[in-house]
């Protein structure tokens, strides 16, 4: 069985939910049948969003430092359960990120396996995910729905409330139901790992990026991929 490294802390609750998913998805009956996992919950990495908006301290040096530490252990694969952080992978050199997997690409691949081409797809994510349209290049065969700034502010509000461990599931469900009806979307990507805490069933396809990353890691580490 391969070793899994997790670069977490962006945010801590999302990382906690990600590891919980790893455990739940692993077909283990004894402790030693679970995946050997090394977690670096590096909460000191500067804000990805504030760097993107205000050009404040870059998260890249902190990310690279954690990646190097995980690889010194060593680990076989590194997961970053944060969509915004994966935006910065493009500026990390190939040697430093050679075993780092991209949650955006993995989530998009799962959607393309489940949804016919030409359908309407929306993404709920943070500021970077929305403004940089990080999913769009992976979803060229679909109609990519771009909502308005007011709706994005509401989505960002949900993310911040979840980070504070507040229960906003009912409010989120109501907002999402209205959103689905307004844009007549066929699929929704939960492009922020915090949304694992409020995921619920709707009459459309909903892809949870946190869960898809966890599935990929379990399949890779136990050798089913």
PABAGU-187111 format. One line per 2 residues: number of its first residue (from 1); their letters; for each residue x, y, z of N, C-alpha, C, CB. Coordinates in steps of 0.001 Angstrom, whole numbers, plus 500000, padded with zeros to 6 digits. Glycine has a CB too. Example, Ala and Ser with C-alpha at 12.3 -4.5 7.8 and 13.67 -1.06 7.14 Angstrom:
% residues 2
1	AS	513190:494310:507800:512300:495500:507800:513200:496700:507800:511308:495527:509046  512850:497750:507080:513670:498940:507140:512900:500030:507870:514084:499402:505725
This chain:
% residues 225
1	XX	500845:498804:500000:500000:500000:500000:500880:501246:500000:499044:500006:501227  500519:502219:499178:501309:503445:499065:501001:504408:500209:501043:504126:497719
3	XX	501952:505298:500487:501790:506288:501550:501178:507566:500972:503155:506594:502235  500253:508139:501724:499556:509353:501318:500032:510533:502139:498042:509183:501458
5	XX	500372:511620:501470:500664:512869:502142:499532:513855:501921:501990:513450:501651  499176:514576:502956:498116:515582:502856:498687:516935:503275:496881:515196:503743
7	XX	498669:517874:502361:499013:519254:502685:497713:519954:503020:499774:519972:501501  497444:520066:504300:496167:520602:504764:496302:521955:505434:495525:519640:505714
9	XX	495271:522308:506171:495240:523572:506894:494614:524706:506120:496609:523955:507281  494108:524389:504904:493554:525445:504032:492138:525063:503621:494453:525664:502764
11	XX	491138:525087:504497:491231:525340:505910:491269:524032:506709:490068:526204:506357  491437:524167:508020:491566:523002:508900:490351:522081:508895:491821:523460:510296
13	XX	489150:522647:508890:487954:521796:508913:487787:521037:507599:486704:522641:509190  488126:521679:506507:488062:520997:505212:489048:519841:505172:488351:521980:504064
15	XX	490229:520050:505757:491230:518984:505817:490758:517839:506706:492566:519533:506331  490107:518199:507804:489544:517175:508699:488504:516335:507969:488914:517829:509947
17	XX	487619:516986:507258:486580:516268:506509:487209:515406:505415:485568:517263:505890  488261:515900:504789:488943:515131:503754:489513:513837:504328:490059:515966:503113
19	XX	490194:513926:505460:490772:512720:506055:489676:511759:506515:491683:513089:507237  488587:512307:507019:487450:511457:507390:486940:510679:506178:486311:512308:507993
21	XX	486888:511345:505035:486453:510674:503812:487448:509579:503404:486290:511697:502672  488737:509850:503560:489748:508840:503276:489483:507587:504119:491171:509397:503553
23	XX	489233:507776:505395:488976:506646:506290:487703:505905:505906:488880:507127:507734  486653:506653:505618:485361:506033:505311:485360:505299:503975:484277:507084:505306
25	XX	486176:505769:503048:486208:505159:501722:487154:503961:501640:486612:506190:500698  487983:503798:502660:488932:502687:502669:488256:501434:503222:490188:503042:503505
27	XX	488364:500366:502491:487753:499097:502914:488663:498422:503940:487507:498150:501686  488596:498926:505170:489476:498435:506232:488654:497897:507395:490421:499552:506718
29	XX	489052:496734:507883:488401:496130:509045:489276:496221:510291:488057:494673:508758  490549:496529:510110:491487:496698:511210:492265:497993:511004:492449:495482:511314
31	XX	492817:498526:512091:493573:499782:512007:494655:499716:510938:494202:500112:513357  495384:498590:510907:496541:498483:510011:496160:498306:508544:497404:497331:510439
33	XX	494860:498203:508286:494406:498110:506897:494100:499483:506305:493170:497224:506807  494198:500514:507117:494019:501877:506615:495305:502365:505958:493601:502831:507757
35	XX	495191:503426:505179:496325:503988:504444:497258:504728:505401:495833:504939:503326  498545:504447:505272:499550:505188:506036:499538:506630:505535:500985:504541:505892
37	XX	499152:507555:506416:498920:508943:506015:499727:509906:506862:497442:509285:506111  500376:510847:506213:501117:511903:506899:500426:513218:506571:502639:511925:506473
39	XX	499993:513928:507600:499235:515167:507418:500042:516353:507923:497877:515091:508148  500235:517332:507073:500831:518600:507469:499725:519648:507390:502069:518981:506556
41	XX	499121:519938:508518:498059:520946:508553:498721:522306:508742:497013:520653:509702  499200:522854:507640:500009:524075:507668:499111:525308:507605:501018:524088:506498
43	XX	498576:525688:508744:497659:526827:508810:498385:528166:508692:496876:526785:510108  499719:528148:508703:500480:529396:508595:500703:529825:507151:501815:529247:509285
45	XX	500288:529009:506189:500397:529408:504783:499528:530649:504561:499964:528237:503823  500081:531696:503958:499318:532941:503767:498039:532722:502947:500195:533990:503077
47	XX	497103:533612:503141:495819:533540:502451:495995:533518:500939:494941:534713:502852  495434:532510:500323:495474:532420:498871:494681:533561:498241:494928:531066:498401
49	XX	493541:533844:498833:492660:534877:498285:493272:536266:498412:491311:534844:498986  493854:536576:499564:494434:537917:499756:495648:538113:498852:494836:538131:501236
51	XX	496373:537058:498572:497475:537183:497616:496944:537480:496227:498324:535905:497593  495866:536796:495851:495277:536968:494518:494702:538376:494343:494178:535918:494282
53	XX	494041:538888:495383:493375:540191:495276:494352:541349:495501:492225:540280:496284  495126:541246:496585:495924:542397:497032:497429:542218:496826:495655:542661:498489
55	XX	497818:541088:496256:499249:540784:496059:500008:540771:497383:499887:541810:495108  499325:540302:498442:500006:540126:499727:500895:538875:499654:498968:540008:500900
57	XX	501434:538457:500790:502389:537348:500838:501876:536131:500062:502674:536960:502293  502764:535575:499256:502402:534427:498429:502320:533150:499267:503418:534250:497292
59	XX	501351:532299:498974:501279:531010:499654:502282:529994:499105:499880:530453:499542  502904:530301:497978:503748:529317:497282:504936:528843:498117:504256:529907:495987
61	XX	505728:529744:498749:506860:529248:499546:506429:528287:500655:507610:530417:500156  505340:528597:501329:504848:527718:502384:504374:526388:501847:503730:528384:503135
63	XX	503714:526421:500705:503263:525185:500080:504442:524313:499681:502400:525489:498861  505456:524936:499071:506642:524195:498630:507371:523595:499825:507592:525112:497833
65	XX	507479:524353:500910:508154:523859:502113:507445:522616:502656:508206:524961:503196  506124:522659:502693:505370:521512:503186:505468:520320:502242:503915:521891:503387
67	XX	505437:520591:500949:505576:519515:499960:506919:518813:500142:505446:520072:498515  507981:519591:500344:509311:519009:500536:509357:518174:501812:510380:520113:500587
69	XX	508759:518660:502875:508758:517914:504138:507999:516594:503994:508134:518763:505262  506879:516632:503315:506109:515400:503112:506912:514403:502288:504765:515703:502420
71	XX	507621:514892:501299:508410:513997:500452:509656:513470:501152:508809:514709:499184  510119:514151:502193:511247:513651:502980:510833:512467:503840:511819:514762:503860
73	XX	509524:512300:504032:509068:511232:504934:509483:509844:504491:507581:511276:505059  509242:509325:503286:508624:509962:502113:507169:509521:501946:509424:509626:500837
75	XX	506488:510190:501010:505148:509772:500616:505142:509516:499115:504082:510843:501005  504140:508797:498648:504039:508488:497223:503220:509511:496458:503437:507125:497034
77	XX	502275:510116:497146:501357:511053:496497:500976:512113:497524:500080:510318:495934  500755:513345:497057:500376:514443:497952:499070:515058:497466:501499:515524:498024
79	XX	498109:515129:498363:496812:515746:498076:496707:517075:498814:495643:514802:498481  496147:518055:498139:495895:519361:498762:494383:519594:498721:496686:520531:498022
81	XX	493688:519369:499820:492234:519551:499817:491837:521019:499904:491612:518787:500970  492232:521773:498877:491898:523193:498779:491939:523590:497312:492877:524073:499628
83	XX	490813:523967:496760:490746:524368:495354:491560:525628:495085:489299:524591:494939  491482:526597:495981:492191:527861:495774:493698:527644:495763:491814:528874:496863
85	XX	494193:526780:496633:495632:526514:496684:496121:525900:495390:495966:525595:497851  495294:525053:494778:495723:524379:493547:495833:525341:492367:494754:523260:493203
87	XX	495252:526515:492471:495446:527550:491456:496928:527895:491331:494626:528813:491802  497665:527800:492442:499068:528201:492475:500022:527090:492040:499429:528655:493860
89	XX	499506:525928:491743:500386:524847:491302:501095:525187:489997:499592:523562:491135  500485:526024:489191:501078:526392:487898:502409:527134:488047:500105:527255:487112
91	XX	502639:527758:489204:503881:528509:489383:504891:527745:490248:503581:529869:490012  504587:526504:490583:505529:525643:491296:506198:524738:490262:504807:524798:492421
93	XX	507506:524632:490315:508190:523892:489260:507879:522395:489322:509693:524114:489358  508078:521727:488222:507677:520328:488069:508373:519403:489056:507959:519864:486664
95	XX	509641:519662:489364:510371:518810:490301:509777:518878:491704:511840:519211:490341  509285:520048:492082:508748:520237:493427:507319:519708:493564:508785:521708:493795
97	XX	506619:519584:492446:505217:519154:492526:504971:517861:491750:504299:520254:491996  506013:517074:491528:505876:515924:490624:504880:514884:491116:507215:515269:490428
99	XX	504643:514793:492421:503680:513820:492929:502479:514482:493604:504361:512886:493906  502288:515788:493309:501134:516526:493842:499983:516420:492857:501492:518021:494111
101	XX	498814:516055:493350:497657:515920:492470:496759:517150:492578:496863:514643:492811  496068:517446:491496:495284:518672:491375:493802:518357:491547:495539:519355:490011
103	XX	493229:518853:492618:491831:518583:492932:490894:519066:491825:491458:519241:494250  491259:520148:491150:490403:520716:490104:490323:519769:488909:490933:522097:489658
105	XX	491454:519257:488518:491500:518326:487384:490779:517019:487708:492956:518036:486989  491013:516494:488894:490381:515234:489298:488868:515374:489356:490916:514777:490660
107	XX	488390:516473:489918:486946:516705:490029:486312:516863:488649:486664:517954:490886  486974:517609:487786:486465:517814:486428:486395:516492:485662:487352:518816:485670
109	XX	487403:515655:485824:487405:514351:485151:486233:513496:485603:488719:513613:485416  485918:513579:486879:484785:512798:487390:483474:513290:486792:484726:512872:488924
111	XX	483345:514599:486660:482130:515139:486053:481990:514684:484609:482131:516664:486124  483068:514721:483846:482990:514330:482436:482650:512850:482285:484312:514634:481727
113	XX	482961:512048:483302:482605:510625:483269:481119:510391:483520:483419:509862:484298  480450:511399:484107:479061:511213:484529:478057:512063:483760:478940:511516:485981
115	XX	478519:513068:483017:477604:514016:482388:477871:514126:480897:477724:515389:483044  476794:514124:480111:476919:514243:478652:477437:515620:478262:475566:513978:477970
117	XX	478112:515683:477155:478643:516943:476640:477511:517929:476341:479481:516693:475372  477817:519206:476455:476852:520244:476112:475930:520656:477235:476041:519795:474984
119	XX	475965:519956:478362:475090:520271:479492:475590:521512:480234:475004:519071:480457  474704:522103:481038:475039:523296:481806:475678:522901:483145:473777:524163:482040
121	XX	476848:523493:483417:477580:523188:484643:477925:524480:485372:478861:522380:484332  477711:524491:486680:478092:525632:487516:479060:525161:488593:476840:526304:488156
123	XX	479830:526111:489102:480810:525807:490145:480606:526750:491314:482257:525916:489603  480487:526181:492515:480467:526968:493745:481872:526898:494346:479371:526439:494761
125	XX	482556:528023:494375:483903:528043:494934:484215:529397:495536:484934:527693:493868  485435:529546:496001:485867:530802:496583:486187:531856:495550:487054:530576:497440
127	XX	486751:532955:496014:487017:534117:495155:487894:533742:493961:487692:535234:495965  488978:533015:494222:489901:532658:493142:489228:531727:492142:491167:531996:493709
129	XX	488558:530724:492644:487887:529757:491773:486888:530447:490859:487183:528685:492603  486189:531440:491409:485187:532173:490629:485846:533121:489626:484260:532963:491564
131	XX	486735:533977:490091:487282:535027:489227:488313:534500:488239:487904:536113:490069  489084:533515:488609:490057:532933:487686:489431:531834:486831:491250:532374:488460
133	XX	488192:531460:487165:487459:530417:486427:488341:529172:486250:486994:530953:485035  488843:528699:487372:489836:527629:487349:489313:526310:486777:490343:527397:488735
135	XX	488017:526118:486811:487444:524869:486282:487147:524942:484787:486168:524527:487032  487046:526135:484268:486529:526307:482909:487374:525592:481861:486450:527776:482572
137	XX	488691:525625:481999:489555:525011:480975:489411:523491:480935:491016:525379:481231  488891:522908:482028:488689:521465:482059:487280:521076:481611:488952:520934:483458
139	XX	486432:522068:481417:485027:521807:481107:484635:522440:479770:484124:522341:482231  485516:522394:478801:485289:523043:477515:484141:522421:476734:486543:522990:476690
141	XX	483777:521206:477051:482702:520523:476319:481333:520781:476937:482967:519024:476276  481290:521684:477920:480033:521999:478599:479739:523498:478530:480084:521535:480066
143	XX	478512:523850:478836:478146:525259:478961:478457:525694:480388:476631:525497:478607  479485:526480:480528:479980:526898:481835:479189:528111:482309:481498:527218:481778
145	XX	478442:527968:483388:477589:529042:483897:478392:529938:484838:476348:528462:484624  478397:531219:484541:479083:532188:485389:478038:533090:486032:480121:533024:484573
147	XX	477855:532931:487340:476838:533711:488043:477340:535123:488339:476434:533010:489348  476496:535923:488976:476844:537327:489203:477610:537516:490520:475575:538188:489208
149	XX	478121:538730:490703:478946:539045:491863:478168:538908:493175:479502:540455:491736  476896:539302:493149:476081:539204:494361:475937:537745:494803:474689:539830:494126
151	XX	475715:536872:493842:475608:535442:494169:476949:534893:494647:475116:534641:492945  478039:535380:494061:479349:534929:494515:479626:535388:495943:480442:535440:493578
153	XX	479201:536577:496280:479361:537055:497651:478636:536150:498637:478848:538487:497779  477461:535668:498241:476706:534764:499099:477444:533430:499242:475287:534540:498533
155	XX	477994:532930:498154:478745:531678:498193:479976:531833:499089:479163:531248:496765  480660:532959:498973:481825:533225:499818:481418:533340:501281:482536:534507:499367
157	XX	480249:533913:501526:479714:534005:502885:479532:532605:503478:478366:534773:502891  478983:531683:502698:478802:530314:503180:480143:529687:503547:478090:529460:502118
159	XX	481128:529899:502696:482452:529313:502941:483019:529811:504273:483423:529656:501782  482924:531118:504511:483468:531681:505745:482717:531179:506967:483421:533201:505699
161	XX	481426:531002:506849:480641:530499:507980:481017:529051:508302:479132:530600:507674  481245:528256:507279:481649:526865:507502:483017:526823:508176:481679:526078:506164
163	XX	483924:527716:507766:485241:527782:508392:485138:528080:509888:486094:528844:507707  484074:528775:510277:483842:529089:511692:483034:527989:512383:483113:530434:511825
165	XX	482799:526897:511665:482072:525737:512198:480627:526084:512550:482786:525191:513436  480043:526988:511766:478647:527364:511981:477740:526540:511073:478439:528877:511725
167	XX	476555:526251:511552:475596:525424:510811:474762:526305:509874:474670:524640:511792  475063:526223:508595:474333:527021:507606:473732:526107:506526:475271:528081:506961
169	XX	473562:524831:506860:473131:523870:505849:471763:524215:505264:473095:522478:506444  470806:524592:506097:469466:524913:505599:469503:526137:504683:468501:525160:506774
171	XX	470253:527145:505092:470373:528370:504296:471064:528065:502966:471158:529458:505078  472088:527247:503019:472810:526861:501805:471906:526065:500871:474063:526040:502158
173	XX	471128:525149:501430:470234:524320:500618:469184:525167:499912:469553:523263:501487  468629:526140:500627:467622:527020:500029:468229:527852:498895:467013:527947:501104
175	XX	469400:528420:499141:470068:529215:498124:470376:528369:496890:471355:529826:498685  470890:527176:497107:471276:526304:495994:470064:525865:495190:472027:525080:496511
177	XX	468971:525582:495849:467738:525184:495155:467260:526300:494229:466631:524826:496172  467303:527534:494710:466897:528678:493896:467875:528889:492736:466810:529952:494762
179	XX	469147:528673:492998:470187:528829:491986:469977:527819:490851:471589:528653:492617  469735:526588:491214:469518:525531:490217:468330:525863:489331:469299:524174:490902
181	XX	467283:526352:489948:466076:526703:489206:466327:527904:488286:464925:527010:490178  467033:528916:488772:467294:530127:488000:468117:529840:486748:468011:531150:488864
183	XX	469193:529081:486902:470130:528864:485790:469867:527573:485028:471545:528852:486309  468941:526789:485527:468569:525522:484885:469810:524665:484605:467801:525790:483571
185	XX	470661:524555:485601:471897:523805:485427:471630:522297:485529:472941:524240:486476  472504:521541:484895:472413:520080:484915:473352:519465:485940:472720:519517:483541
187	XX	474364:520222:486323:475330:519714:487294:475950:520866:488068:476424:518887:486595  476295:520578:489313:476927:521569:490179:478185:520960:490776:475953:522046:491299
189	XX	479297:521664:490617:480543:521268:491259:480712:522065:492546:481754:521483:490309  480886:521375:493650:481214:522038:494904:482724:522233:494908:480725:521205:496161
191	XX	483135:523366:494349:484539:523648:494106:485233:524331:495259:484675:524480:492901  484748:524097:496444:485436:524488:497676:485272:523319:498636:484857:525845:498288
193	XX	486362:522870:499222:486305:521669:500056:485488:521875:501332:487707:521230:500417  485264:523129:501722:484425:523394:502893:482989:522898:502675:484420:524898:503211
195	XX	482549:522860:501420:481157:522516:501138:480823:521050:501419:480844:522830:499703  481825:520247:501737:481541:518870:502147:480640:518823:503379:482845:518123:502428
197	XX	480690:519883:504168:479902:519921:505397:478428:520219:505152:480469:520950:506332  478090:520726:503971:476696:521099:503715:476132:520414:502479:476580:522601:503559
199	XX	476860:519461:501935:476379:518768:500738:475060:518069:501032:477425:517751:500234  474124:518202:500113:472834:517547:500239:472389:517085:498863:471782:518490:500878
201	XX	471292:516349:498805:470815:515815:497524:469920:516826:496814:470052:514495:497739  470148:516961:495525:469300:517768:494660:468905:516918:493457:470024:519081:494214
203	XX	468063:517463:492604:467596:516706:491436:468572:516767:490269:466248:517226:490989  469766:517243:490531:470801:517309:489493:472056:516603:490018:471117:518804:489094
205	XX	473023:516447:489144:474301:515870:489534:475092:516881:490365:475109:515435:488286  475539:516462:491541:476366:517304:492401:477685:516582:492643:475641:517629:493753
207	XX	478784:517248:492302:480114:516676:492457:480848:517424:493568:480910:516741:491120  481202:516710:494618:481915:517283:495758:483415:517111:495538:481470:516614:497097
209	XX	484134:518209:495342:485564:518124:495031:486349:517433:496146:486133:519522:494788  485966:517651:497391:486659:517018:498513:486515:515498:498453:486113:517550:499851
211	XX	485325:515053:498138:485062:513617:498057:485769:512985:496861:483558:513360:497969  485783:513685:495735:486436:513129:494547:487939:513013:494750:486140:513994:493318
213	XX	488528:513984:495435:489950:513900:495743:490228:512708:496658:490438:515205:496397  489358:512515:497643:489526:511386:498564:489401:510049:497828:488486:511463:499697
215	XX	488431:509936:496938:488264:508700:496156:489519:508398:495348:487046:508813:495216  490027:509420:494695:491230:509240:493883:492390:508738:494731:491612:510552:493192
217	XX	492590:509350:495896:493709:508973:496760:493578:507549:497270:493811:509927:497933  492376:507163:497666:492178:505801:498158:492443:504798:497047:490755:505622:498713
219	XX	491903:505046:495861:492119:504150:494736:493601:504029:494395:491342:504635:493524  494291:505148:494445:495726:505133:494129:496522:504372:495189:496262:506569:494004
221	XX	496249:504656:496441:497067:504105:497517:496837:502619:497765:496805:504857:498777  495625:502149:497555:495363:500722:497787:495559:499902:496528:493950:500521:498312
223	XX	495878:500564:495417:496261:499843:494220:495148:499423:493305:496988:498681:494596  493972:500078:493398:492872:499737:492513:492902:500556:491238:491556:499933:493220
225	X	493742:501625:491203:493890:502451:489991:495058:501944:489167:494097:503948:490354
